[in-house]
Amino acid sequence: MSRVDMDAVVGAWRRGQVPDPDVLARVAACDDLSGVMTAAQQLRDLGHGDVISYSRKVFIPLTKLCRDVCHYCTFAHPPRRGERCFLTVEEAVDIARAGAAAGCREALFTLGDKPELRYRAARAELDALGFETTLDYLAHVARRVLEETGLLPHLNPGVMSLEEILALREVSVSQGIMLETISERLGERGGPHYGSPDKAPEVRLATIAAAGEAAVPFTSGLLIGIGETRAERIEALMALRDLNQAHGHIQEIIIQNFRAKPGTLMADAPEPPVDELKWTIAMARLIFGPQMNIQAPPILSPGMLAQLIDSGLNDWGGVSPLTPDHVNP
């Protein structure tokens, strides 16, 4: 029955139709990983041929302060004595200028979520810079990078309102926020998102919906292996597909696999098996169809890139010849 269902999914997309949700549910419930991957390859090839894309970019960590305390994160940290809370405009422009010289086209701004709501030091530094919020300062720095280096800003500043998204649209070519998970229980005590109000699924979905209302090209996706179930991954992917069908603004779906990092609360947590990553990439392709860009960060899967291509992805995302990936070191 699963082979028939997989053929039905591929056939529906070939006809330009969205597959029946019940058929997708049966495919997701089957244990034929090879069959799911083969179907995903067929759809990927239908939409993208044999081209695997990537973006040459620089990573600009505007601030590593964040009001959230995700238990797997090594990017964010509290204020440190003797360190600035934010990059200066000149530091950001210098990174971008070096990237332009190295052949980059994109500036990916990474930053914590509204640190001024948690840290007095962040508020004080913003005041000294002449800005009320982190997002106000981000807009200023992104404009300077765009005007002075020509690199195209992509902004990942966390949860935003429609008004904030519209303001940042003026200085960016695209924006993004990872949904990560649709599971509310992962925000309960003991879960990886406990103490992180901006990781509540409903507020992240609201940001993605607002970006759709604003017609902003947008990036989202899942973080797998942090305690969610396969059924929850499918529910999250379907929620993202619903938003994209309503607005048409999501340009890529990232499937990111959890990696345990020293110094975090989840340093000893088990990482998801590679088959879970392959299954999720393949299901994302079956749910979103041939044209969507399905991406996985290559830095998180060394030695497994061919297997991920065989799972139906067509994009590696940002690859920098100059700067480290500060979120996934």
N, C-alpha and C positions, 0 to 999 in steps of 0.2 A: 504493500500500500504506500510506503514512503516514497518509492521510486516514481510511482504514478503521481503522487503529490508534488514531488520535485519537478517533474516534467510539466505539471500544471502551472507551477509558479513561473518557470522559465517561459512557457508558452504564453502566459498572460502578459508578461513584460514585453515579449517579442511583438505582441499585438498592441502594445501601448496601453495596456490595462493594468490596474492595480490588482494584485492577487487577492483572492478571497481570504479574509482573516482566519477562517477555520482551517483552510488548507495550510496556511503558514504555521498555524498552531500545531498541526499534525507533523509538519516537517521539523519544527523545533523540538518536538517530543521524541522524535526517532533517534536512534543511536548510530546512525549511518554517517559518521563524520566524512568518510571519503565521498559519499554521494552528495552530501551538502556542499562540500568543497568543489566538486565537479560542476554542480549547478551554478555555484557562485562564479567559477572561472568562466563559464559560458556567458553569463550576464556581463561580467567585467569586460570580456573580449568584445561583446556586442557594443558596449558603450565607449570603450577606450582602446580597442585593438591591443597591440603589444607595447603600448607606451606606458612607462612608469615615470611619474613626474615627481619633482621636488622643487623647493623654493630656496634659492640662495639668500640668506638673510643674516642679519646680526641680531643678537638678543640684547635688549637694553633693560636692565633691572632697575626701574625708576625708584622703587623702594622695596626693601625686603621686610618691612613691617606689615603686619596684618592683624585684623581684629579677631580672626579665626585661629583655632588651635588644632588643625587636623593632625591626627595621630601618626600619619605616615610622611609628613612634610619635612624636608630639610631646607626648603627655600626661605621660609619666614622665620624670623627671630625677633625677640624684644629689642628695644633700643640698647645700644652698647656705648659705654663711656668712651668718648673720644672719636666716635663715628657719627657722621651725618645720617639723618634719617632718609634723605633723598639725594639722588644724584643732582648735581647742578646742571643747568642748561648746557653749559660748555662741555661738561663731561659726556652728556648724552650726544651732543652734536659731534664731538670728537670720535666716539664709537661709531656713529653712523658714517662719518666722513671716511674713516678707515675701512668700513665695510664697502662703501662705494668704490674705493680704490681697489678693493679685492674682488670686485665684480658682483657684489650683492645688489639686489633690487628691492629688498624689503627690510623694514625695521620692526621687529616684534617687541613691543613693550610688555614686559612682565612686571607685575606688582601685586602687593598684598591688597586685600579688600578693606578700604576705608580705615586705615590705621589711626586716623585722627579721632575716631570714635572710641578708641581704646587707650591711646597713649598721649599723655600731656606733651611729651617731647615732640611728637609729630605735629600736634596743633601749634606749638610754639614755633617750630621751624617753618611751617606753612605761613604763619603770621609774618615772620621775618622776610619770607620770600614775596609776600604781598598777595597770597592766595587764601581763599576760605577753605577749600577742600582739596583732597588729593586729585580728584577728577578735574578740577579747574587747572591745577598745575600740569597735569598730564596733557590737557588740551594745548596749553601754551608750549610745552616742550615738543609735542608731536608736530605742531605747526612749524617750529623752528627747524626741526629735523627735515621736514618736507621741503621747506623753502630753501634751506642752506645746503642740502646734500642731494635732494631728489629721490632719496629712498622713500618707499611707500609705507606709511605707518599702518601696522595691524595692532589693535589694542585689545588686551585681555585684562581689564581692570576689575572684574568681579561683577557682583550684582549691581544693576543700574535701573533707574526709572526711565520712562519714555523721554522725559525732558533731558536727562543726562546723555542718553544715547543720541538724541538729535544734536546736542551740542558737540559731541565727539565725532559725529558724522562729518562735520565741517573740516576736520583735520585728519581723517583716516580713510583708507580705501575699504577696510573691513574691520570687524570686531568679533569677539568671541567669548564664550564662557562654556566650560565643560559642565554638562548636566551631572556627570559622574555616575549617579545612581538615582533611581526613583524611590528607593526604599527609605521610608521615614524611620524605621527601626534602627538604622545605622547611626542616627543622631541621638539615640537614647544612651543613658549612662552605660559606659563600657564599650560603646560603639566608636568607630573611627572618626565620626563627625560630632561626637559629644563636645559641647562647648563652642561649636562653630555655627552661629546663626545663619550665616550666608550659604551654608551647605544644605539648608532645608530644600527639598525638591520643589516645593510649590513656589518659592521665591526665585529659584533659578529658572524654572519654566516660565514664570512671569517675565523675567528679563528677556528670554528668548522670544517670547510672544511680542514683547514691546519692540524688540529689534525688527520683527516682521512688520509691525505697524509702521515703523520708521523706514522700511525698505532698505535696511542695512545688510549688505552681504555678511554672512555670519558663519562662524565655526562652532560646532559643539561635539559632544561625544560622551563616551563612557570610560570610567576607570573600573577595571574588573579585578576581582580577586581580593576585595576588601570585606567580604562577608555576605555579598548579595547572592541570590540564586539565579539560575539560568532564566527562570520565569520572570524574575525582576528585570533582568537585562532585556528580555524581549519586550516587556512592558515599557521600559525606558526608550527603547528604539522606536516603538510604535508611537509613543508620545511625541518624540522628535519628528517622526514622519508626519503625524497629524498637523503639527505646527508648520512644517514645510509645505504641506499640501494647502494649508490655509493662506500662506504668505509667499512661498517660493523664494525664501531668502537664505536658506542654509546651503552653503556651497561645499561643505565637506563635513564628514563624520569621522572623528578620531576614536579608535579603539586602543586604549592605553592599558597596559598590564601593570599591576602593582608590583613594585620591587621593594623588598625590605631594605631599609637604610639604617646604618649604625647611628645611634644617638636619638632615635625616635621611639615613641611608645610601641610601635609595631615592628621594632627591629628584629624580633624573633618570630614574627607572624609568617605562616607559610605563603609562598608565592604561588600564583595560579599555574597549573601545568600548561605546557605549550598547546596541548590539544584544546584547552579552554579558550585560549586566545584565538586559535585558528577557527574554532566553532563560532565564536562571537563575530569575528571578521566576516565569515561566510554568511552568517545570518543577517548581519547588517547589509550585505550586498543583496540578499534575497528580499529583504524588507524595503530597501530604498531603490533597488532596480539598477539598470545598466549605467545611467548617466551620472549618478551621484559619485563624488570623489570619496572613496573609503581609504582611510589613512591609518597607519600605525607607526609610532616613533621607532626608527631603526636602532636608536641608541639603547633602547630597552630590551632588544632581542638580538644580541650579537650572535652570529653563527646560525641564525634561523631565518634569514631574510628570504631565501628561496621558498621556504615553507609558507611564509606569510603571503608572498605573491601567489602561491598556489591556493591560498584561501580566498582570493578574490579582491585583494586590495589593488589600488592603482596609483597610490601616492604615498610618499615618505614624509611629507610635510617640510618643516624648516630644517635645513642643513647649513651650518655656518662654517666657513673656512677660517673664521677669526675668533669668535667668542664661544664660550661654553654654553650649553643648555642649562641655565641656572635652576630650572625647576626639576629637571631630570639629570643630575650630575653623573 
